Amino acid sequence: MQSPRVKMRKELLRSSLFFFTANAPSGNQLKTFLRNISYKASLFNAIADPTSSNSKPSDSDSTNPKTSLPVIDASSSNRKPISLWPGMYHSPATQALWEARSTIFEKNAPVPSQLHLVAKAPSQSRTSIFYKFSSDYVLREQYKNPWNQIRMGKLVEDLDALAGTIAFKHSCNEDGTTRPLILVTASVDKMVLKKPILIDIDLTIDGAVTWVGRSSMEIQLELIQSTQGNADTSDSQALVANFTFVARDSTTGKSALINQISPETEHERFLWEEAEQRNRLRKLKRAEYNHVQNGDTARLCSLLAEGRIFSDMPALANRDSILMKDTRLENSFICQPQQRNIHGRIFGGFLMRRAFELAFSTAYVFAGAAPRFLEVDHVDFFKPVDVGNFLRLKSCVLYTERENLTEPRVNVEVIAHVIKPELRSSEVSNRFYLTFAVNPEAIKGGRRIRHVVPATEEEAIKVLERMDVEDSKFSV
């Protein structure tokens, strides 16, 4: 009786030879055929012999120097066929992370939700993923944008996936067993780009749980990329992001208690204090929300004054300004099964990528040149998005910062609506706030980025809220 390995090899050869004999290949077609054979063979080897050297990172890249823990390898050559994992259109990184989580699920059956909670050190949840862009051409191609730079939307998607894996590791029991929890992204408090990320240099994303509440946790992620040929790694931090995850009981859907955290090092205690301060500020902002709503009448009137000129006397409106509604873009799509996560709902990282790319397009059309990403100011996840939902993303430029004439900033809002035509309902599921810098090419020859004007009180309040949030970052 033939082994599964032999059967797979015969099927591979049979399908490839059929292609070869049924089509008289030209020189280029023959090259494509040979590449396909090589690719299928590498996939076959990764499945049939998971311990082979092709399915592991090199020794020099296989451990995280901070913890001596294994580093997840994002290389495209060692991934299992994507049909075996939830969602078909994810990056090699998200596949690798889901494989890591699925391995734990396979080894450990769920245990009762009354499991005794423990305090875990941040090092116990620390996880890293490695991108070998310098030599893995296939991987690099999947992360390249039209300007031969990094496609930030895909990295944002990967950051959410890595944060989910870290949250899962922290919520596990000491022996690796898991409780029946659903861990979901609640918000992204900050994602700051410290320096440009290059597409042809290896990078690592590393993160751990830094703070824990009753049923929520904050996870800090760092993207590390050292300049090629530079031994000094002190400036290797390219991006920092803070994700907040919440735990829900998989049966009741209510909030669930999670393991507490026990910082061990001075740096871990410092990160905990920073996260605790952010948590206090979030609660304070919620308490002051009514004050923002009632607002400062003078500020609201000032913002709305120019908008009224556009509405009542458009011929006299300032040509250096534009109504907020005229900066809008939107797109709509049905959420497909291929976009789901391991819980069966739409993957939060996928939503972040779609929102990022719409925000980028909005800033691009507004400025007249490809913008440069600076930071994700904030992301809120209000409601889960399910397979089959009709999702509409709406974006607009909220306001611009023109103090720096050589590189003004554009602040973009994206709102995701779950629309249910059968129920004639529409609900906001997510809000995304991002900041881009305008390319100097867009303001050559005396051109200036326009001032954005709100036309309604609702728009004006929204602008004031975001401005106050930005001002509070500098006053803390």
Buried (B, 14 or more C-beta within 10 A) or exposed (E): EEEEEEEBBEEBEEEBEEBBEEEEBEEEEEEEBEEEBEEBBBBBBBBBEEEEEEBBBEEEBEBBEEBEBBBBBBBBBBBBEBEEBBBEEBBBBBBBBBBBBBEBEEEBEEEEBEBEEEEBBBBBBBBBBBBBBEEBEEBBEBBBBEEEBBBBBBBBBBBBBBBBBBBBBBBBBEEEBBBBBBBBBBBBBBBBBBEEBBBEBBBBBBBBBBBBBEBBBBBBBBBBBBEEEEEEEEEBBBBBBBBBBBBBBBEEEEBBBBBBBBBEEEEBEEBBEBBBEBBEBEEEBEEEEEEBEEBEEEBBEEBBEBBEBBEEEEEEBEEEBBBBBBBEBBEEEEBBEBBBBBBEBBBBBBBBBBBBBBBBBBBBEBBBBBBBBBBBBBBBBEEBBBBEBBBBBBBBBBBBBBEEEEBBBBBBBBBBBBBEEEEEEEEEBBBBBBBBBBBEEBBEEEEEBBEBBBBBBEBBBBBBBBBBBBEEEEEE
